[in-house]
Amino acid sequence: MVTSFRAQEKMLDNTRYIAKQRSVDISVVSALYNEAASADELLRRLDAVFRQLGTTYELIIVDDGSTDDSLNKLKAHVGNIDNLRIVELYRNKGQVAALSAGMTVARGEWVIMLDADLQHDPKTILKFFELSREGYDLVASYREHREETAIRKLITLIGNTVNRYLIGAEIKDFGSAFRMINANILTMLTDSRGYVHYNTPAIYLNAKKQVEIPITQHRREHGSSKWTLLAFIFFNLDFIAASPRLTQILLMLSGIGILSGVALYSLFQIGFFADVSAISAPVSIVFTSFTLAILAVVWREVMEVMKVSKGVPPFFISAIWSDGVAECDDLVVVPAANRTAEN
């Protein structure tokens, strides 16, 4: 068990050393929250795929503070499924933090992301693996057939179009979380303490050569989607914050605003307008709202920078369950014969 942040830091020191060695070819990272009904089948499908792939690998499943029986379901497979590691987070921190935790402890030359709700077919990993041998450092996917409402499809289309412009990547579907990422990309997302700070736009901005293949997203068999309106907003805010074009856009808009203001004032001074209100109420509301939105993005980024500078970890790992040895002195990895966690 990781009993303190100090123990976690010691574990990460050891993990960083292991990561430099890149002891396996592929690390699969999947984060789940209250997916007890699909946990068994997820592991069965992944195990079946990698048995025929013929490469070294590890399966990293991150339990993001589930309140159902997900963790116990996962731990029951430790020792029965080869190369399985269950990362238990202290509390629910959200999908991004959970994926970051899995990527932080991953030891593979490649990291594969996939959802734990069985909507992604693990057999697609075989295609990913083939493309990884062709010089791509990022193999992404787009959902070819999606069973969604027309409104949601329209919102997704608009979001992908805007995000495509913001980061300059010719990607059809940024929302598809089924990807194969070279570990070199994750190295560029790692802070000085060894924590990976995963976010979607950073993956594409740091990729040297990327490709996107079609997949079929299957209907969810169990449970309900964890994708909320707030998650959708934060997802797109990441693109705004990461955009190399945002500064250019803001400078252009400020320049237009300044020139327009000077022009209107000059026309008023020479008597071209007898009476003029430079900014009407509706325009004022729009500009104020826009300013507040930008301030929200800036404040969010400032808070993240402050956390990193203070050494605040983005997650806290309670335990890593596997059939291997402890990863540091203070971290007890519970063997398969004794799967009851100590509190």
C-alpha positions, 0 to 999 in steps of 0.5 A: 500500500502507498501510505503517504505522498512520500511513499508515492514519490519513492514509487515514482522514482523507481518507476521513472528508472523502469520507464527509462528501461522501457521493459515492455513493448506495450502498456494498455491503460484503461481508467474505470469508475463504477464499471463492475458489470464490464470489468470481467469481460474487459480483462477477458477480451484484452487477455485474448488479444495479447495472447495472439499478438506475440509481444511483451505487454502489461495491462494497467487498469486504473480504478478511479475511486469506484463506489461499486464492486469494480475494484474487487472484480479487478483484483480477483483477476490478479495472478490469473491474467498475465501482466495485470496491474491494478492501480487503485486511486485514493479517491475519484479524480476524473478520467484525465487524472486516472489516465495520467496515473496509469501513464505515469506508472506505465513501462511500455514503449507504447501506451494504448488508451481505451475505454473500460465500458466495452464500447471499444473493441480490443481487436483494433489493437492489432491494427494499431500495432501494425501501423506503429511499425510504419513510423507513426508515433500516434495512432488515433481513431475516429468513430465511423458509426455512432448511435447518437441524436442529431443534436449531439452529432451536430455539437460534436461536428462543430467542436471537432471543426473548431478544435481542428483549427485551434491546434492545427491537426487534421483529425476527424474525431478528437473525442475518440479516446482509443489511441496508441501513443509512443512513450516519447510523447508522454515524456514531453507531458511529464513534469520534473517530479515524474507525473504525466499530465495527460490531456488530449490536445497535448498528445496531438501537438507533440506527435511527429507523425500521426494517423487516424483509422475508422472504428465502430463504437459499440453500444454500451452494454452496462451502466451509463455514460460518465460524460457530462456537460461539465466534462464536455466544457473542460475537454474543449477548454483544454483545446483553447488553452493549448492552442498556439493560434489563440494568441494570434486570434486575441491579438487580432481581435484586440487590434480590431477593437482598438482601431475601431475605437480610435476611428469612432472617437475621431469621427465623433470629434470632427462632428461626423456623428452628432451623438454616438454611443461607441458600444451598445448594450448588447455589444457590451454584454458580448464583449464582457462575456467573452472577456470572462470566458478568457479569464476563466481559461487563464485562471484554470491554467494558472491554478494548474501551474501553481499546483505543479510548482508547489509539487501537488500531485494530480492523483494519489495512488493507494495501491498497485495490485499485481503478482510481482514484487513491491515497486519500492520499499514503502509500497506493498504490492499485495500478491494474488494469494492475499488480495485483502488491502490494508487500510 
